[in-house]
């Protein structure tokens, strides 16, 4: 995918972000921090994100949820975030965040769970705090209602486009097809007069779809779009094959 030096720089930034994140969560009073996903399994690549399950005392969870964006910004600059209520732990929160650390954009998925409903995946790695929490399947708020509106959908598409960068490099046609359908659903709902765009099947077409949102986005979203476009340019420079169609 790339030379060893560029991958090492990316993973060094991610490791630094993870270390800083755990340190801040400890200061905030987390009961436990666990890492799961590809980093925990040992099959991560330079584009992999950070997946964290953070257990919080029951009498503190409301404060954590109320202050979550303050905590995220203390960890590192937040470029954009998105929340899916049905994926949140019972009594907690679930937030996908794109952080900026130097030149790198790094995704962290934060799950805040109260101790009373916190269940740790069997394969998760303990990073800090209580090691005796139960292991098993998560208890999620699957009946929560997700509120969709114009600006939320733009946030969603920006975030999914960032995820689409690594999916394109990995040749994940299924995800790119999903992203293509979500862009088209947005166009039909909120911009029916807009011109249909090329199918998303490469980094180049992904960037084109993202640029199509600039005329509709607010200033915050425009800054996030530009940050993701700059990251696409950076990744294509590191991995020249990225501009080609996905095989």
C-alpha positions in Angstrom: 0.0 0.0 0.0 2.8 2.4 0.8 6.4 2.5 1.8 7.3 1.7 5.4 8.3 5.2 6.3 4.9 6.8 5.5 3.0 4.0 7.2 5.2 4.4 10.3 4.5 8.1 10.4 0.7 7.4 10.3 0.8 4.7 12.9 3.0 6.9 15.2 0.4 9.7 15.1 -2.3 7.2 15.9 -0.3 5.7 18.7 0.3 9.1 20.1 -3.4 10.0 19.9 -4.3 6.7 21.7 -1.8 7.3 24.5 -3.1 10.9 25.0 -6.7 9.7 24.9 -6.2 7.1 27.6 -4.3 9.6 29.8 -7.1 12.2 29.5 -9.9 9.6 30.1 -8.0 8.5 33.3 -7.8 12.1 34.5 -11.6 12.5 33.8 -12.2 9.5 36.1 -13.1 6.7 33.7 -13.6 3.3 35.5 -12.0 1.4 32.7 -10.9 1.9 29.1 -10.8 -1.0 26.6 -9.6 -1.1 23.0 -11.4 -3.3 20.5 -11.6 -3.6 16.7 -8.6 -4.2 14.3 -6.1 -2.7 16.7 -7.0 -5.1 19.4 -7.2 -8.1 17.0 -3.7 -7.3 15.6 -4.9 -7.0 11.9 -4.9 -3.1 11.7 -3.2 -1.3 8.8 -2.1 2.4 8.6 -5.6 3.5 7.8 -7.3 1.7 10.7 -9.3 3.7 13.3 -9.3 3.6 17.1 -12.3 1.9 18.8 -12.7 2.6 22.5 -15.2 1.3 25.1 -15.1 3.6 28.1 -16.8 2.6 31.3 -17.9 5.3 33.7 -19.3 5.3 37.2 -23.1 5.3 37.1 -23.3 8.6 39.1 -20.9 10.3 36.6 -22.3 9.1 33.2 -24.7 12.0 32.8 -21.8 14.5 33.3 -19.6 12.6 30.8 -22.3 12.5 28.2 -23.0 16.3 28.7 -19.3 17.1 28.5 -18.3 14.6 25.8 -17.4 17.2 23.2 -15.3 19.1 25.7 -13.5 15.9 26.4 -13.0 15.1 22.7 -11.6 18.6 22.0 -9.2 18.2 25.0 -7.9 15.1 23.4 -7.3 16.7 20.0 -8.9 19.0 17.6 -12.3 17.7 16.4 -12.7 18.1 12.6 -16.2 16.6 12.6 -18.3 14.1 14.5 -21.4 11.9 14.0 -23.6 10.0 16.4 -25.8 7.0 15.8 -28.1 6.7 18.8 -29.0 3.0 18.1 -25.4 2.1 18.6 -24.9 3.7 21.9 -24.6 1.7 25.1 -27.7 1.6 27.3 -27.6 4.8 29.4 -24.5 6.1 27.6 -23.4 7.6 24.3 -21.7 6.7 21.0 -19.8 9.2 19.0 -17.6 8.9 15.9 -14.9 11.6 15.9 -12.4 12.7 13.3 -9.4 14.2 15.1 -6.7 16.3 13.6 -3.2 15.5 14.9 -0.5 17.5 13.0 -1.1 16.7 9.3 -3.0 13.4 10.1 -6.7 12.9 10.4 -7.5 10.0 12.7 -10.9 8.5 13.5 -11.8 7.4 17.0 -15.1 5.7 17.9 -16.0 6.5 21.5 -18.5 4.4 23.5 -19.3 5.8 26.9 -21.1 3.2 29.1 -22.2 3.3 32.7 -20.8 0.5 34.9 -24.2 -1.0 35.4 -24.7 -1.8 31.7 -21.1 -2.1 30.6 -20.2 -5.4 29.0 -16.7 -5.8 27.4 -16.3 -7.8 24.1 -14.3 -11.0 24.7 -11.5 -9.9 22.3 -11.1 -6.3 23.7 -7.8 -5.3 25.3 -7.8 -3.7 28.7 -5.9 -0.4 28.7 -6.8 1.2 32.0 -8.8 0.8 35.2 -11.1 -2.0 36.3 -10.2 -5.4 34.9 -13.1 -7.3 36.3 -16.0 -6.0 34.2 -18.2 -8.8 32.6 -17.3 -10.0 29.1 -19.9 -10.8 26.5 -22.2 -9.1 24.0 -22.9 -5.4 24.3 -26.1 -3.9 25.6 -27.1 -1.2 23.1 -30.0 1.2 22.9 -31.3 -0.4 19.7 -34.7 1.3 20.0 -33.4 4.8 20.1 -34.7 7.1 17.4 -32.2 8.8 15.1 -33.1 12.4 14.1 -32.2 13.1 10.4 -32.2 16.6 9.0 -30.4 18.5 6.3 -27.2 19.4 8.3 -27.1 16.0 10.0 -27.1 14.3 6.7 -24.2 16.4 5.4 -22.2 15.6 8.6 -23.0 11.9 8.0 -21.8 12.0 4.3 -18.6 13.9 5.2 -17.9 11.3 7.9 -18.7 8.3 5.7 -16.6 9.8 2.9 -13.6 9.8 5.3 -14.3 6.2 6.1 -14.6 5.6 2.3 -10.9 6.6 1.8 -9.7 3.4 3.6 -12.5 1.4 2.0 -11.4 2.4 -1.5 -7.8 1.5 -0.8 -8.9 -1.9 0.5 -11.1 -2.5 -2.5 -14.3 -2.6 -0.5 -16.9 -2.3 -3.3 -19.8 -3.0 -0.9 -19.1 0.1 1.2 -18.5 2.3 -1.8 -21.9 1.1 -3.1 -23.5 2.0 0.2 -21.9 5.4 0.2 -23.0 6.0 -3.4 -26.6 5.2 -2.5 -26.5 7.5 0.6 -25.3 10.4 -1.6 -28.1 9.7 -4.1 -30.7 9.5 -1.3 -29.5 12.9 0.0 -29.6 14.4 -3.5 -33.2 13.2 -4.1 -34.3 14.4 -0.7 -32.5 17.7 -0.3 -31.2 18.7 -3.7 -33.5 17.3 -6.3 -32.4 19.8 -8.9 -28.8 18.8 -8.5 -26.9 17.0 -11.3 -26.5 13.3 -10.8 -22.8 12.5 -10.4 -20.6 9.6 -11.4 -20.8 6.4 -9.5 -18.4 6.2 -6.6 -15.8 3.6 -7.6 -12.5 5.3 -6.9 -10.8 7.8 -4.7 -11.2 10.4 -7.5 -15.0 9.9 -7.7 -15.3 9.9 -3.9 -13.5 13.3 -3.8 -15.9 14.5 -6.5 -19.0 13.5 -4.5 -17.5 15.2 -1.5 -16.9 18.5 -3.4 -20.5 18.4 -4.5 -21.5 19.1 -0.9 -19.5 22.4 -0.7 -22.3 24.5 -2.2 -24.8 23.2 0.4 -22.6 23.0 3.5 -22.3 25.6 6.3 -18.9 27.1 7.2 -18.1 24.3 9.8 -19.0 21.6 7.3 -17.0 23.3 4.5 -13.9 23.3 6.7 -14.4 19.6 7.4 -14.9 18.8 3.8 -11.7 20.6 2.9 -9.8 18.8 5.6 -11.0 15.4 4.3 -10.2 16.4 0.7 -6.7 17.4 1.9 -6.4 14.0 3.5 -7.4 12.3 0.3 -4.6 14.2 -1.5 -2.2 13.2 1.2 -3.2 9.5 1.1 -3.0 9.4 -2.7 0.5 10.8 -2.5 1.4 8.1 0.0 -0.4 5.4 -1.9 -0.4 6.3 -5.6 -2.7 3.4 -6.5 -5.5 5.2 -4.6 -6.6 7.2 -7.6 -7.3 4.2 -9.7 -10.7 2.5 -9.8 -11.3 -0.1 -7.2 -10.6 -3.6 -8.5 
